[in-house]
C-alpha cells in the first residue's frame, strides 16, 4: 500500500464570505458551515469561533479535535464508516490542512451506566499552553447546543459526526490544489539484517460512552492487523470522553507520531512490519489473556523481532498493557511500552495498578496527577462553567475565566500516549 499525503500549511484562519484556502490563509464562511452542521435535528445551535496560539483564551468541554482532510485519489473517503462506506483506505492520495484543528466542544453533563464525559481544557497561552498539543494549532472551535431529552451517547454521536463533517468541509478547499509538499508512506523492502518491528496500538473501549471507532465500528477485544497507512488516512476516530489528559484525539490518530517515527527509521535502522490493533480496558480476565496472547501471535506471524506498544487511558487498562507486553516478551519479542502515569501530585503513589518483571523498557509521558495553576483569561470558549460529572475529579469551583489550580488530568491530551504530548518524566 502506497499513500501520498499532500500538505497545505495554514498560517492564518479567518471568517469570510466564502470558504477557501489560498497562500496559507484559510477563510471560513461561518454561516454556511453552521447551517450544514445544524441539519442534524439533535443539534439546536452551533457557534463558531477562532482560537489562535498565544491568545488569552481558554477552551473548555473539548470533545474531539480533527485535522481537515480530503481524499483525492484512491478508494474511500476522508473518514470511512462515518462520511462514506467503510472501504479500506491507506492508498492513493489525501490532502491535509496542516496547523489547523477543528475543535468540537459541548456541555455534556450527566451519566449513563456509571460513565460520564469528563472536563477537557485547552489553554492557548500560559503554563497550560506550554504542555498542550492544541495550544500550537490554529483552532476552529465549534460550540454545540444539543436538544433536550437525548441520551449522552446520542449527544456525543451528533457532536462526533459534526466535527468530522466540518473537517471534511474544510478539506474540500484543497481538493483541486497543488500541495506545498507530499509525503509518501509505503512499507517497502528492507535490508535483511535490520530488526523487524511491529507497532501495537491498544484502543479505548469502555461501555457505551468511552470508545474508539475503526471504520465506523467500535474496537473490540479480538486483536486485528492494520496497515499503518489506514490509521494515517482516517480509519481511526476518537470517541474517548474519559480522563482528558490521557485522550488521543482523532487528530492524533491521523498524525500518529509513533507511526511517523517508525516510518522515518524504516529501511535505515529497522524494518516496520505493520500495526496491530487491540482493546484497552477489557473487562474480563479471560478476554485480557486472549488479547495479549493473540497480539504476540500476530507479531510473530509478521516475523517481528520486537514490538512498540502505546496506550490509551489508564486504570485497569494498564493490566491490558502489561499483560500484552509480557506475552510479547515471553514470545521472544523485545518490547517497549509508552504510557502515562497516575502517581498522585507528589509522585509517591505507584504509577500503575500492577507490575510484571518483563516490563523493563518503559517510556513515560508524565504524571496526570501533577498539579498546575492556570491563570485567568480574557476569553472562554465552549461553555460557562466547568463540568464535574459524578464528582469524579473533585470540585473545581472557580469560573472558567479565573485562575484555578487543577491536576493535569483535566487538560486535554497533555499526557497523550501516542507520543504527541510535551510532558515527560525522567528516572533518577
Secondary structure, 3 states (H helix, E strand, C coil): CEEEEEEEECCEEEECCCCEEECCEEEECHHHHHHHHCCCCCEEEEEEEEECCCCCEEECCEEEEECCEEEEECCCCCCCCCCCCCCCCCCEEEEEEECEEEEEEECCCCEECCEECCCCEEECCCCCHHHCHHHCCEEEEEEEEECCCCCHHHHHHHHHHHHHHHHHHHHHHHCCCCCCEEEEEECCCCCCCCEEEEEEEEEEEECCCEEEEECCEECCCCCEEECHHHHHCCCEEEECCCCHHHCCCHHHHHCCHHHHHHHHHECCCEEEEEEEEEEECCCCHHHHHHHHHHHHHHHHHCCCCEEEECCCCCCCHHHHHHHHHHHHHHCCCEEEEEEEECCCCCCCCCCCCCCCCCCCCEEEEEECCCEEEECCCCEEECCCCCCCHHHCCCCCCCCCCCCEEEEHHHECCCCCCCCCCCCCCCCC
